[in-house]
């Protein structure tokens, strides 16, 4: 008989994509039920419209937590606890993100209740350190919260080191690297059609910048690199497509608009920035299909969904040395550059466009090995081993 697994994690934004990809690999190993938020930070509803992949993959998720008011939190606690106690899972797997860290005070008694029925508590750490929550939590608070777990899954060695050194975590830890996002590629549009849909010619070399717009994403460096190339005589016209979502920090939109104008590169850039909403599956497929490569000039990063999304569409990447796996990827699946270095980034974009056939050949030779290492089966198996 399979053990019962209760997984709690956000079914909106990046975590939703992660859980949607992991879920089909959990169900052969566990009797799996997924629990989540019904609403997010600004009381925005979690819906199948914005979380298409999660709702089309996960069977009957329980959306029970609404962290809006004291009353809604109290009601949510009763509903979630009753549902979990009725299910009586042997494993409670909490996917720890910024929102969960801030709501540590909600999850502490919940975990205590789970331990009373002998549930093993496993934290899946999407980020170990707090990012953007420094006014709401600190390391002392997180250390005691993380200490409630019986075991943890982290994405890489650096995250494991941070967990042990900064938060004194001494429980069993397994490194399970982020899997490739291969469910987004549904094969509904060709590259020529996607380029035409976005207003590009067949010979335009399209660089894609995709994801949440935050200060650590290095978009300003990327725009300056495009400006460096604008007067160069290259075999292909280099174009940048920006598909991004911004939450709360709306002033960033005007900042980047002004930067594009001041650099004189408006004819090289197409900007599609959404406020507080995500891109639908057909939009994501169009952007990645139209692109020739994906740029990730991040200044800091622990693990990235976007890079695994690029690989899911078989796109080579230009990425910074902030990535932990940079040596694993450089020269095999893309080109590594120094972070915050406009000149080197411009050189990499030029190299990618001028030597694209060779780079694609290398990519095709190496992507299967990457997919094997970054397998969702391995993440599911790690959780299974921790459940013993």
C-alpha positions in Angstrom: 0.0 0.0 0.0 1.3 3.5 -0.9 2.1 5.9 1.8 -0.1 9.0 2.0 1.6 12.2 1.0 0.1 15.6 1.7 1.9 18.3 -0.3 1.4 22.0 0.4 2.6 24.6 -1.9 1.5 27.6 -3.9 -0.4 26.8 -7.1 0.3 30.2 -8.5 3.4 31.5 -10.3 6.7 29.6 -10.4 6.0 27.2 -7.6 2.8 26.1 -9.3 4.9 25.1 -12.4 7.3 23.2 -10.2 4.6 21.2 -8.5 2.7 20.6 -11.8 5.8 19.0 -13.2 6.6 17.0 -10.0 3.1 15.7 -9.4 2.9 13.0 -12.1 6.2 11.6 -10.7 4.8 11.5 -7.2 1.6 9.6 -7.9 3.2 6.3 -8.7 5.0 6.4 -5.4 2.5 7.9 -3.0 -1.2 8.3 -2.5 -0.9 12.1 -3.1 -3.1 15.0 -2.2 -2.2 18.6 -2.9 -3.2 21.4 -0.6 -2.7 25.1 -1.4 -3.8 28.7 -1.1 -7.1 29.8 -2.3 -5.9 33.4 -2.4 -2.5 35.0 -2.4 -0.8 38.1 -0.9 -3.2 40.8 -2.2 -6.2 38.6 -1.8 -5.9 37.7 -5.5 -7.8 34.5 -6.2 -5.9 31.4 -7.3 -7.7 30.3 -10.5 -7.3 27.7 -13.3 -7.1 30.6 -15.8 -3.8 31.9 -14.3 -2.5 28.5 -13.3 -3.4 26.5 -16.3 -0.6 24.0 -16.1 -1.2 23.2 -12.4 -4.9 22.8 -12.7 -4.7 20.7 -15.9 -2.1 18.4 -14.2 -3.0 18.1 -10.5 -6.2 16.2 -9.6 -8.6 18.0 -7.3 -6.2 20.3 -5.4 -7.6 21.5 -2.0 -7.5 25.3 -2.0 -8.0 26.1 1.6 -5.7 28.9 2.8 -6.8 32.5 2.5 -4.2 34.7 4.3 -6.2 38.0 4.1 -7.4 38.8 7.6 -7.1 37.3 11.1 -10.6 35.8 10.6 -9.8 34.3 7.2 -6.6 32.8 8.6 -8.5 31.3 11.6 -11.1 29.8 9.2 -8.4 28.6 6.9 -6.6 26.9 9.8 -9.7 24.9 10.8 -10.5 23.9 7.2 -6.9 22.9 6.4 -6.3 21.0 9.6 -9.6 19.1 9.4 -8.8 18.1 5.8 -5.3 17.0 6.7 -6.4 15.1 9.8 -9.1 13.3 7.7 -6.5 12.3 5.1 -3.9 11.4 7.8 -0.7 11.6 5.7 2.4 9.8 6.7 4.4 12.6 5.0 3.7 16.3 5.0 5.8 18.0 2.3 5.8 21.8 2.7 7.2 23.8 -0.3 8.9 26.7 1.3 8.8 30.0 -0.7 8.7 33.7 0.3 5.0 33.6 1.1 5.3 30.5 3.3 8.2 32.0 5.2 6.2 35.1 6.0 3.3 32.9 7.2 5.6 30.8 9.4 3.3 31.7 12.3 0.4 29.9 10.5 2.4 26.8 9.6 4.1 26.2 13.0 1.0 25.0 14.8 -0.1 23.1 11.7 3.1 21.2 11.7 2.7 20.5 15.4 -0.7 19.0 14.6 0.8 16.9 11.8 3.5 15.5 14.2 0.8 14.5 16.6 -0.5 12.0 14.0 3.1 10.9 13.3 3.4 12.6 9.9 7.0 13.0 8.8 7.7 16.7 7.9 9.8 17.3 4.8 10.5 20.9 3.7 11.3 21.4 0.0 13.3 24.6 -0.1 12.7 26.8 -3.2 14.9 29.4 -1.5 16.7 29.0 1.8 17.3 32.6 2.5 14.7 35.3 2.7 14.5 37.5 -0.4 12.5 40.7 -0.2 11.0 39.7 3.2 13.7 41.2 5.5 11.3 43.6 7.2 9.0 40.7 8.1 11.3 37.9 9.2 14.9 37.3 10.2 17.3 34.3 10.5 16.4 33.6 14.1 12.8 33.2 13.2 13.6 31.1 10.2 16.0 28.9 12.1 13.3 27.9 14.6 10.8 27.4 11.8 13.1 25.3 9.6 14.0 23.3 12.7 10.4 21.9 12.7 11.2 19.9 9.7 12.4 16.3 10.0 14.3 16.5 6.7 14.8 18.9 3.8 15.2 18.9 0.0 17.3 21.6 -1.5 18.2 22.4 -5.1 22.0 22.5 -4.9 25.1 22.3 -2.6 25.1 26.1 -2.0 21.6 26.0 -0.7 22.4 23.1 1.6 25.5 24.9 2.9 23.3 28.0 3.6 20.7 25.9 5.4 23.3 24.4 7.7 25.5 27.4 8.3 23.0 30.3 8.5 20.1 28.4 10.0 21.8 25.6 12.1 19.8 22.9 10.3 21.2 19.5 11.3 18.5 17.2 10.0 18.9 14.9 7.0 19.1 16.9 3.7 18.9 15.7 0.1 20.1 17.7 -2.9 17.6 17.2 -5.8 18.3 19.6 -8.7 15.5 21.5 -10.3 13.9 19.5 -13.2 13.4 20.6 -16.8 10.1 22.3 -17.5 9.0 20.2 -20.4 5.2 20.4 -20.1 5.0 23.9 -21.6 6.0 22.7 -25.1 2.8 21.5 -26.5 3.9 21.7 -30.1 1.1 24.0 -31.2 3.1 26.7 -33.0 6.3 26.6 -35.2 9.2 29.0 -34.9 8.4 30.8 -38.2 4.8 31.3 -37.2 5.8 32.4 -33.7 8.2 35.0 -35.1 5.6 36.3 -37.5 3.1 36.5 -34.7 5.4 38.7 -32.7 6.3 40.9 -35.6 9.7 39.5 -36.5 11.2 38.5 -39.8 12.5 35.0 -40.4 16.2 36.2 -40.3 15.8 38.3 -37.1 17.9 36.8 -34.2 15.5 36.9 -31.2 16.9 37.0 -27.7 14.2 36.4 -25.0 14.2 37.9 -21.5 11.4 36.1 -19.5 10.1 36.0 -15.9 9.5 38.2 -12.9 11.1 41.6 -13.0 13.3 42.0 -10.0 16.5 44.0 -9.3 18.6 40.8 -9.4 17.6 39.9 -12.9 20.1 42.2 -14.7 17.7 43.6 -17.3 19.5 47.0 -17.2 22.8 45.2 -18.1 21.0 43.4 -20.9 19.6 46.6 -22.4 23.0 48.2 -22.3 24.5 45.2 -24.1 21.9 45.5 -26.8 22.8 49.1 -27.2 26.5 48.1 -27.5 25.6 46.0 -30.6 23.2 48.3 -32.3 25.7 49.9 -34.7 27.7 46.6 -35.3 27.5 45.0 -38.7 26.3 41.5 -38.0 25.0 38.7 -40.2 21.6 38.9 -38.3 19.5 41.6 -36.8 19.6 41.1 -33.1 16.2 41.8 -31.4 15.2 41.6 -27.7 11.8 40.5 -26.6 10.9 41.2 -22.9 8.1 39.2 -21.5 7.9 40.0 -17.8 5.6 40.3 -14.8 6.0 42.9 -12.1 4.4 42.8 -8.7 4.3 45.8 -6.3 7.4 47.5 -7.7 5.6 49.1 -10.6 8.1 51.9 -10.9 10.4 49.5 -12.6 8.2 49.7 -15.8 8.9 53.4 -16.2 12.5 52.9 -15.3 13.1 50.4 -18.1 11.0 52.4 -20.6 13.2 55.4 -19.9 16.4 53.4 -20.2 15.3 52.0 -23.5 14.6 55.5 -24.8 17.8 57.0 -23.5 19.9 54.2 -25.0 18.2 54.7 -28.4 17.3 51.1 -28.9 13.5 51.3 -29.1 13.7 49.7 -32.6 15.5 46.7 -31.2 13.2 46.0 -28.3 9.7 44.7 -27.8 8.3 45.1 -24.3 5.5 43.1 -22.8 5.3 43.7 -19.1 2.2 42.6 -17.1 1.2 43.9 -13.7 0.3 41.2 -11.2 -0.7 38.7 -13.8 1.1 35.8 -15.5 1.4 34.7 -19.1 -0.9 32.0 -20.4 0.4 28.7 -21.9 -0.2 29.8 -25.5 1.7 33.1 -24.8 4.6 31.3 -23.2 4.9 28.8 -26.0 4.9 31.6 -28.6 7.6 33.6 -26.8 10.0 30.6 -26.4 9.3 29.2 -29.8 10.0 32.5 -31.5 13.2 33.0 -29.6 16.6 31.8 -30.7 18.1 32.0 -27.3 17.2 33.1 -23.7 19.2 35.6 -21.7 19.6 35.3 -17.9 22.0 38.0 -16.9 21.1 37.6 -13.2 23.3 39.2 -10.5 22.2 36.7 -7.8 20.3 33.4 -8.1 19.9 30.2 -6.2 17.9 28.1 -8.7 16.0 29.2 -11.8 12.7 28.0 -13.3 13.3 30.2 -16.4 16.5 28.4 -17.4 14.7 25.0 -17.1 11.9 26.5 -19.1 14.3 27.4 -21.8 15.8 23.9 -21.9 12.2 22.5 -22.1 11.9 24.4 -25.4 15.5 23.3 -26.4 16.8 26.8 -26.4 20.4 27.7 -25.6 21.0 30.3 -22.9 23.3 33.2 -22.2 23.7 33.2 -18.4 25.8 34.9 -15.7 28.3 33.3 -13.4 25.8 33.9 -10.6 24.3 30.5 -11.5 25.7 27.7 -9.3 25.7 25.3 -12.2 27.6 27.6 -14.5 30.5 25.2 -15.2 28.0 22.4 -16.0 26.3 24.6 -18.6 29.1 26.8 -20.2 30.0 25.7 -23.7 27.5 22.8 -23.6 24.1 24.4 -23.3 25.0 28.1 -23.7 27.5 30.8 -22.9 28.4 32.0 -19.5 29.3 35.7 -18.9 30.5 37.7 -15.9 27.5 39.2 -14.0 27.1 43.0 -14.3 29.4 43.1 -17.3 27.9 44.9 -20.3 30.8 44.3 -22.6 31.0 40.6 -22.0 27.3 40.2 -22.3 27.3 42.0 -25.6 30.2 39.8 -26.8 28.2 36.7 -25.8 25.1 37.8 -27.7 27.2 38.5 -30.8 28.9 35.1 -30.5 25.6 33.3 -30.0 24.1 34.9 -33.2 27.2 34.5 -35.3 28.0 30.9 -34.3 24.4 29.7 -33.8 24.7 26.5 -35.8 27.7 25.3 -33.8 26.1 26.2 -30.5 22.8 24.4 -31.3 24.8 21.3 -32.3 26.6 21.4 -29.0 23.2 22.0 -27.2 21.7 18.9 -28.9 24.6 16.7 -27.9 24.4 17.8 -24.2 20.7 18.4 -23.4 19.8 14.8 -22.8 22.5 14.4 -20.1 21.2 17.6 -18.4 17.6 16.3 -18.5 18.8 13.0 -17.0 20.6 14.7 -14.1 17.7 17.2 -13.6 15.0 14.6 -13.6 11.7 14.9 -11.8 11.9 11.2 -11.0 15.0 12.0 -9.0 13.1 14.6 -6.9 10.2 12.3 -6.3 12.6 9.5 -5.4 14.4 11.8 -2.9 11.1 12.5 -1.2 10.3 8.7 -1.2 13.7 7.9 0.4 13.2 10.6 3.1 9.8 9.2 3.9 11.3 5.9 5.1 
